[in-house]
Amino acid sequence: MDAAPTGIVMVNSLGKMMLVNRHLLGLFGYAESELIGQPVEMLLPQHMRATHPGMLRAFFNSPSIRAMGAGRDLYACRYDGSEFPVEIGLTPIESEGDRLVLATIVDITERKNAEKLRARSRDQFNAVVEAAPAGIVMVDENCRITLVNCQIERLFGYARQDMVGQQIDMLLPVRMRIDHPEKVRQFFGNPASRAMGAGRDLYAARSDGSEFPVEIGLNPIDLQDGRQVLATIVDITERKKAEIRLLRANEGLEQFVYVASHDLRSPLRGIADLLEWIKEDIQDSPVANDKALSNLARATLRVARLESLIADLLSYARAGSADAEISRIDLASLISQVLELQPLRAGFEIRRELAAGVIHAARTPIETVLRNLVSNAVKHHDREEGVLTLAVRDNGKFIEFSVSDDGPGIPEHAQQRIFKLFQTASSSERQGSGVGLAVSKRLTESHGGWIVVESRDGQRGTTFRFYWPNAQPNQDRG
């Protein structure tokens, strides 16, 4: 008995303790002499002691091997008065002149704590699942639904109890149900977190049979009763509509610009030629005057600006579908070529800060964005002298380009407007069409990057930063 890993106490029919083992003494904190011959109720919490003798008599009237207090929590009381949960097993023993019961007592505090922890984790898991903004469904290896959240009920129009225990195929269009079990089997054979149906459109079916486009993520989970897969389902109907609207808008823009270019360039070229011929005729005429020649020059300038605007519109339309051929780009050479073609005032100082040597990206769109930003910095500078800084930094997956000047700056209220078509920082700026920054933003975003402007009210200087994906990050640095 002393070698037993559980507490053991032997009690006679009068409820007196006849024998205890070493483990029990350690559990309760008593000495053996303090327990032998005493009522067993001294090991119970105070609130249970009055009813226990009746329970003991009932046991001796119908003795059998059984667990005590089946279906309810049992507690014992230590010498210091602290209570702890226990599990008790009863074994009747026939003895000469009396009946005895041998009770085994196990402290289940750790088990109770573990159960509470599991219950708390389960509650937290359920709370997270229910609060998730996406539909969540769990499926076992037999394709049966074992869990859904409220978003799944809302998305599919089924009640929760109508889905749990059913085949996952009930959420699929009929045409997709035949080969789906095989795909589930393949996933469980090679489980990994991944998007479902990569490269193709996926659809789900509501309770009324209507279909809708979805995006699905799969995550395998190992549970006590086996492996399951947790699937997140997002209704992308609105995204698909937005993509279609954007595609149509881009197609419409391209069509408009090309038609406008074709229909406007020819007559503009004809007008320009006529103005040149009139100028030649007037210059040779004895009645030529400075006012007429000035008006002809102004008309010629406006025709040239309109031709430039048409060219800018063509650049903007092409920016969304620019050639994305990846090549190895030497950044020092690229920046030199950009600056060579940019007219600079005599008092301008150019600074270069290159913290990257070679990248892999689409060269033409990067060069176009840099040209636009450099041109803007020079064109809108309010002084004959200035400093222009071009910097490049390798951030791993993205390359950070920046073009900074010490010009008049851009008011904060105008900083978002300048990236829109035909918008400039102020109404007084007449030198540009307001298309260059819109083209730069469109080019950068269409290739997976983004562009920002930094300028503070009341301070001189503006910095444009754009971030471009590096097709082969962490290579060819320096």
Secondary structure, DSSP 8 states (H G I E B T S, - for coil): -TT-SSEEEEEETTSBEEEE-HHHHHHHT--HHHHTTSBGGGGS-GGGTTTHHHHHHHHHHS---EETTTTS-EEEE-TTS-EEEEEEEEEEEEETTEEEEEEEEEE-HHHHHHHHHHHHHHHHHHHHHHH-SSEEEEEETTSBEEEE-HHHHHHH---HHHHTTSBGGGGS-GGGSSSHHHHHHHHHHS---EETTTTS-EEEE-TTS-EEEEEEEEEEEEETTEEEEEEEEEE-HHHHHHHHHHHHHHHHHHHHHHHHHHHHHHHHHHHHHHHHHHHHHHHTSTT--HHHHHHHHHHHHHHHHHHHHHHHHHHHHHHTT----EEEEEHHHHHHHHHHTS---TEEEEEEEEE--EEEEEHHHHHHHHHHHHHHHHHT-SSSEEEEEEEEEE-SSEEEEEEEE-SS---GGGTTGGGSTT--SSTT--SS-S-HHHHHHHHHHHTT-EEEEE--TTS--EEEEEEEE-SSTTSS--
